[in-house]
Amino acid sequence: MLYIDQDPFLKYNPYLESATTPFQKHWHEIVASALFYHAITMAAPLVNTAIFGEHYTSITNKKRKLNFDIHITAFVQSIVSIALCIPMFFHPYFRSDPVFGSYDFAGLTAALTCGYFIWDLLYCCLFHFDMFGLPYLFHAGAALTVFGTTFKGFCQPTIPSFLIFEASTPFVNVYWFASRLPKGAVNEKLFIVNGILLIVSFFSCRIVWGIYAAFRTFDICFKVRDQLPSGILPVTIVLNVGLNMLNIHWFSKMVLLAYKQFAGSGRKQE
């Protein structure tokens, strides 16, 4: 059996016996997840010091240093997300009951994901708005809302279709770190390979698969729209369209940056 049904952390909910909704069953995991990712950020200076040494410790700009720490947290979250969503693709509900199906492991995945986006929204996008701006604020708020709707018994089995977007994030973070280190600190061939994997994974997971998954989900939901909570379908459609547009915008910036780097490298060789 390649899928997982059970949530090993449900037993730590002090009010589990009286819980009647998915949110009441998993609220403690949302809180724990938000605290976990904040703790990762607080511990990130130790990790960055161990990995980057003086390249990190010599940074005097506090916001730039914080950005290193936040990217460590984002890297951890992407690995956790990939590990959580892969077995969900094999659950029978992914195909047999994608709209109304519900099981404990899916609730755990939604809770851990929502906890991350709560931390992202509050700590990164609001408290440090000057560092990230409106696009990241929209991304965090929209993602939190979309994944949060699964606690209303809406499309819980389809979570992996959208969480798999995070498959590109490790390459994004590696690129971010490498591009901020002094020239020669990172092997150029590895840098190029990571860049290629970044563009390929981002395009395939977030653009091609992302648009397909959105249309597939909306088509399934539209057929049972009369059975859905009022307003939930138009809200998620609007937010998903916005997120897809944001991914296309980010991808276009990646391609332009890659073109400039390769063009500059070619001119130097000439």
Residue, then its C-alpha position, 0 to 999 in steps of 0.5 A: m500500500l503506497y498511500i497513508d490513511q492515518d494521522p499519527f498526531l491526532k492523539y495529541n489534540p486535547y479535544l479530539e473526542s468532541a471534534t466533529t469537523p476536520f478543523q476541530k480535529h487538526w487545529h493543534e497541528i496548524v498551531a504546531s506547524a506555524l511554531f515549528y517553521h518559526a523555530i526553524t527560522m530562529a535556528a537558521p543562523l546556526v545552519n547558515t553559519a555551518i554551511f556558508g561560514e564567513h560568507y554568512t557571518s560577515i553580512t552586516n545588513k540585517k535584512r539580507k541576513l534574515n533573507f538567508d534565514i527565511h530561505i532555509t525555512a522555505f527549503v525545509q518546508s518544500i521538502v516536507s511538502i513533497a514528502l507529504c503529497i507524494p503518498m496522497f497521489f496514490h490514495p483511492y480518493f484522489r480519483s474516486d472522490p476528489v471533491f468530498g473525500s476526507y481522511d486523516f492524513a490529508g487533514l494532517t497535510a492541510a494543517l501543516t501546510c496552513g501552518y506554514f502559510i500562516w507563518d509566511l503571511l504574518y512573519c514574512c509578508l506582513f511583519h517584513f512587508d518591505m522585503f517581500g511586497l505585494p506579490y508574496l503577500f498575495h501568494a501567502g494569503a491566497a495559498l492559505t485560503v485555498f488550502g484552508t477551504t479543505f477543512k470545509g470538506f472541499c477537495q481535500p484529496t486534491i491537495p497533492s495536485f497543488l502541493i506538488f508545486e513545491a517540487s521546484t522550490p528546493f532548486v529555487n532556494v539553491y539558486w538564491f543562495a548560490s547567486r548571493l555568494p561570491k563568484g567562485a564559491v559555487n562550482e559553475k557547472l553545478f550552478i548551471v545544472n541547478g538552474i536548468l532543473l529549476i526552470v524545467s521543474f518550475f515550468s512543468c510543475r507550476i505552469v503546465w501541471g498547475i494549469y491542468a490541475a486547476f482546470r481539472t479540479f474546477d471541472i469536477c467541482f462545477k459538476v457538483r456545484d449545487q452540493l458545495p458550500s456557498g461561495i467557495l467555488p468562485v473564491t477558489i477559482v479567482l485565487n487559483v487564477g491569480l496564483n497561476m498568473l503569479n507563477i507565469h510572471w515569476f517564470s518569465k522573470m526566471v527565463l529573462l534572468a537566465y537569458k541575460q546570464f548566458a548572453g553575458s557569459g557568451r560575450k565574455q568568452e568572445 
